[in-house]
Amino acid sequence: MTTTCLQIKNMCCDRCIEVVRNLLREAGYNPVSVVVGEASFVQNLSVNDVESIRRKLKTKGFAIAEKSNEKITVKIHAAICGYLNQMANKGAMLQKLSAYLSETLHQSYYQLSRRFTETTGVTIEKYFICLRMEKAKELLMHDELSIAEIAWQLGYSTQQIFSTQFKKETGKTPGEYRLKPVPQRIHWDKLLWQHFKQNA
């Protein structure tokens, strides 16, 4: 039995998974699996099928990755989101991101990093920092955890290291941002490459 997989851009969380699954069903398709960045079908998809799915996904801001570098970039994005979510749940730094990506995607980190940067114009490291900062903004806005707890949950070894990086990226300390959350948080699925400022 043939399994067809589509790499889907702009997914980042369980909410995205549910939205994509519903869109596919509304379009008349029954995926056997939907995870961040990918939908799988136990059927061959024709050119017309893919076009129908593309149009349906576009209504909610999703898109199908077509080119090879786009596909691997979607996989890297999904893996980084998974890494950050695991970190937030466990409240500790996991293995190094480079090792995690290589192990998860079965390619050398050098190859992954090169293809990601070719496609997006930013490095994996910069992308990871930006996602981490947006998660920090979300936790600060919820006002349920102390700054030290947020630092720990995001895998920083100390509150000071977290605060220093947060101020470097946002221009505010975590405490200042909590009092006045500007610039506003950008949800991961809305974080476009033009939002990144690449370090020289």
N, C-alpha and C positions, 0 to 999 in steps of 0.2 A: 504494500500500500504506500503510495507516494505522499510525502509530507512536504508542503510548500511553506516557506517562511518569508515574511516581509519584514524588513527593518523599517520601523516607524519613528520619525523624528518628532521631537518636542514632548516626549513622555518623560515623566520623572518620579511618579508616585502611584500609590494605590488608587487615588482618585482618577488619574489618567488612564489606568488600566481599565477601570469600570466604564469610563466614558468611551474608550476605544472599543471595548467589547460590545457595548450597546449600539454604537454606530455600525459596526460590522453586522450585527444581527438585523438591524433595521434595513441594511442594504441587501439582506437575503443570504448572508454567509454565517456559518457556524464554526468559529475557530475552536480548535481543540485546546489551544493555549494562548493566553495573552499575558505577557510580562512587559516590564519597562523596556521599550525599544524594539519589541518584536511580537508579531502575531503569527501563529502556525495553523495550517489547514491540512486536513487529510484529504486533499484533492488537488488536481492540477488547476491552476488559475490561468485562464486565457488572457490575452491582451485586453479584451473588453472587460473581463472581470477586474483586472488590476486598475483599469481606468475608472470603473464604477466605484471601486473601493477608494481610489485617490480622491474622487469628487466628494464622496461622503466624509472622509477624514478631514478634508479641507474646510468643511463647514464649522469645525471646532478647532481649527488651527493646527492640525496634525498634517504630516506629509510622509510620503513613501521615499525612502532613500534609494536612489537609482544607481549611482556610480560606486565603484569599489571603495574609494576613500570615504565617501559619505556613509556607506554601510559600516565600515570599521569605526568611524567616528561616533555613530549612533551606539555601537556596542561599548565603546569606551565611556561615553556619557552615561549609559545605563549602569556600567560597572562602578563608576565613581559615585553615582547616586546611591547604589547599593552599599558601597563602602561607607559613605557618610551616614546612612541610615543605621547600619550596624554599629558604627561608632557611637551614634546618639543613644541607641538602645543599651549598649554595653557600658557607655560612659568611660571609655578608655581607648587609647590609640591601638589599632590593630597592627598587623604587620605593615611594613612600609607600603605606601601606595604603589610604588613601582613594582614591588614583588607581587602585590595583590593583583594588579592588572595583568602582569605577565602570566601568573598562575591561572587567572580566570579566563583569559582570552587566548592562551596558548601561543603567544608570540613574545618576542623579546621586547623589553620596554623601549629600546632604541627604535625599533621598527614602529611600534605603536605611537611613540612620541613624534616621530618624523611625519607620519601620515596624518596625525591629528593636527599638527601645526600647519601642514600644507593645505588642509581643508579649511581650517578655522582662522588661521592667522595668529593664534595665541598658543602658548604652551599648555600642556596638561597641568603643570604646576600652577600656572596662573588661573586656569579654569577651576581647579580644585579650591584655590584660595577664595575665589569669588563665590562659589557655591557655599563654601564654609561661612563666609561673611553674611550671605543672605539667610542662612540658617540661624546664625547668631542674632541677626536683626529680628527674625521671627520669635525666637525665644525671649529676647529682651522686651519685645512688644507685649508678649503674653504676661510678663511680670509675675511669673510663678516660681522662677528659680533665681537664686542669687547669682551674681556675676561669676563667683568662684565655681558654682555648680554648672553654669553654662560652659565655662572654660573646660572643666573636666569632661562634660558630656560631649564636647567637640574635639576631645583628644589632645588638648594642650596640657603640657606638664605643669604649668603654673598659670595663675591668673594674670601675672604681669606680662608673660609672653603673649597671651591672648589679647590683653588690653593694648599692648604695643602694636600688634598687627592690625587690630580693629581700627585704631586711630590712624594708622598709616593708610588703610584702605578707604576709610569713610570720612576722615577729618575730625572725628569725634571720639571721645572715650566711650566705653560701653555705658557708663553712668549718665553721660550727657545725652547719648542716643535714647536711653530709656525715658528720660524726661521730655525729650523733643525728637521723636523718630523721623528725622529728615536727614538724608534722602530716604524716601519710603522704600520698604522692602520690595524686591522684584521676585515674584514666584519663579521657581526653577524652570518651569515650562515656558515662561515668558522672557527668560534671560537670553537675549540675542548677543551675537558676537560684538556688535557695536557698543554694548554696555561695558566691554572690557577695556582697561587701559594697560597696555603691555609695558612692563618695566623695561627701561633701556638697558 
